Amino acid sequence: MTETAVSRTDEELISVHELDRDGVQALQQRAAEAADMGFGFRDLLADGGPGPELAVVPAGRFLFGSSPEEFGHKPDEGPRRWAAIRRPFAMGRFTVTAAEFERYQRATGFTFRRDLIRADGDFPVMNLRVQEVRDYLAWLSEQTGATYRLPTEVEWEYACRAGTRTPFAFGESVDCHQVHFNPAFPYEEQKQKKRWFLPRCLPMPSALEVGRYPCNAWGLHDMHGNVWEFTASRWSESLPAAVPDEQLSTLRERKPIVVRGGSYFDMAVRARSAARQRRVWDELDVNIGFRVVREL
């Protein structure tokens, strides 16, 4: 396993892998108290309506990427290295829902193309290009007075892992009662190279309402599966030697971007914490959504 060293300043940050579940939750609680925020807080929009529900993600350092020994590992997930999150931030507890995005539609007159499939209610909003997502985030920032943006992929993976170094935030494997993936391709059965098995869940041809599956230690739901999630990071064929934790500009360069998390359409191995996927800069799809980061 190849790991690149962190700076001496970064070494002062706590390694979240040294903490158990209670420890990472205590770390989160201290960060929330320092920011004068509660668990599951929301900013209010200008009309008094609620913004997306948020959870504080504390500062720390962690092992970014996966090792070749991990089942499902791809070369673009390495070389595995230490990465630092130097400042706490808040992240959406769920992907942004169609109902939340509808407030933006009413306020701005945004409309979807008529030929696109649209979600409603508490289902993840989908079929958006990253520029349209950024327009929503700019509107949300203006409405609330806070700064909203997409997560970088290092922020996304750190939040997804919530202190774990296993393939999933739930451990070495997952089943379809924990994660919404394509149940015809479960993780453990593929790892064991089983040719014949009975799927434990019926396949579902679409995303489900947010929050139907268990959350990780930091209270974030659906980080694994349901829909892929846009990040603010440019695609690269391997993890860069240094990934900054600030927002990267991808749109003006029109370069491929990174999505994370897997989806209902994909096999479980694509929902691992370290799994990455390349998407073109103006792509939209029924299995891509997004969650917000709010700066503290």
Secondary structure by P-SEA (a helix, b strand, c coil): cbbbbbccccccccccccccaaaaaaaaaaaaaaaccccbbbbbccccccccbbbbbbbbcccccccccccccccccccbbbbbcccccccccccccaaaaaaaaaaccccccccbbbbccccccccccaaaaaaaaaaaaaaccbbbbbbcaaaaaaaaacccccccccccccccccccccccccaaaaaacccbbbbcccccccccccccccccccccccccccbbbbcccccccccccccccccccccccccbbbbcccccccccccccccbbbbbccccccccccbbbbbcc
